[in-house]
Amino acid sequence: MDAKPAAICAACNRVLNEGRSAIYDSLFDRYFCDNACWSDWYAENWAEYKRKYVSREDL
């Protein structure tokens, strides 16, 4: 049985399948592969992002 796609990384567009963890940004409702992808996205969007609303979620 193959894992189902649950989300797409907002930074690198990688498919995030069910059964793995990801970084979730509850302010913008976006998922990221890991802290590195979130950091890359944040570096480009810091002006819009005043507070860090993220948590690790199981998909």
C-alpha positions as CSV (number, residue, x, y, z in Angstrom):
1,M,0.0,0.0,0.0
2,D,1.5,3.3,-1.0
3,A,1.4,6.4,1.2
4,K,-1.1,9.0,0.1
5,P,0.0,12.6,-0.6
6,A,-1.1,14.8,2.4
7,A,0.6,18.1,1.6
8,I,3.1,20.0,-0.5
9,C,6.2,21.7,0.9
10,A,5.7,25.5,0.4
11,A,9.4,26.0,-0.1
12,C,10.5,23.2,-2.5
13,N,7.2,21.8,-3.7
14,R,8.1,18.3,-2.5
15,V,5.1,16.0,-1.9
16,L,4.7,15.2,1.8
17,N,3.1,11.8,2.2
18,E,1.0,10.5,5.1
19,G,2.9,8.8,7.8
20,R,5.8,11.3,8.0
21,S,6.2,14.5,10.0
22,A,6.5,18.0,8.6
23,I,6.7,21.5,9.9
24,Y,3.3,23.2,9.9
25,D,2.9,27.0,9.7
26,S,-0.5,27.7,11.3
27,L,-0.3,31.5,10.5
28,F,-0.1,30.9,6.8
29,D,-1.5,27.3,6.7
30,R,1.6,25.9,5.0
31,Y,3.6,22.7,5.3
32,F,7.4,22.4,5.0
33,C,9.7,19.4,4.7
34,D,11.9,20.4,7.6
35,N,13.4,23.4,9.4
36,A,15.8,24.1,6.5
37,C,12.9,24.5,4.0
38,W,11.0,26.6,6.6
39,S,14.1,28.8,7.1
40,D,14.6,29.3,3.3
41,W,10.9,30.3,2.9
42,Y,11.1,32.6,6.0
43,A,14.3,34.3,4.7
44,E,12.3,35.4,1.6
45,N,9.1,36.2,3.4
46,W,10.2,37.7,6.7
47,A,8.6,41.1,6.2
48,E,5.1,39.4,6.1
49,Y,5.9,37.0,8.9
50,K,6.1,38.8,12.2
51,R,5.9,35.8,14.5
52,K,6.8,32.1,14.2
53,Y,3.6,30.1,14.3
54,V,5.0,26.6,13.5
55,S,4.8,23.2,15.0
56,R,5.8,19.6,14.1
57,E,2.8,17.6,12.9
58,D,2.3,14.0,11.9
59,L,0.6,13.7,8.6
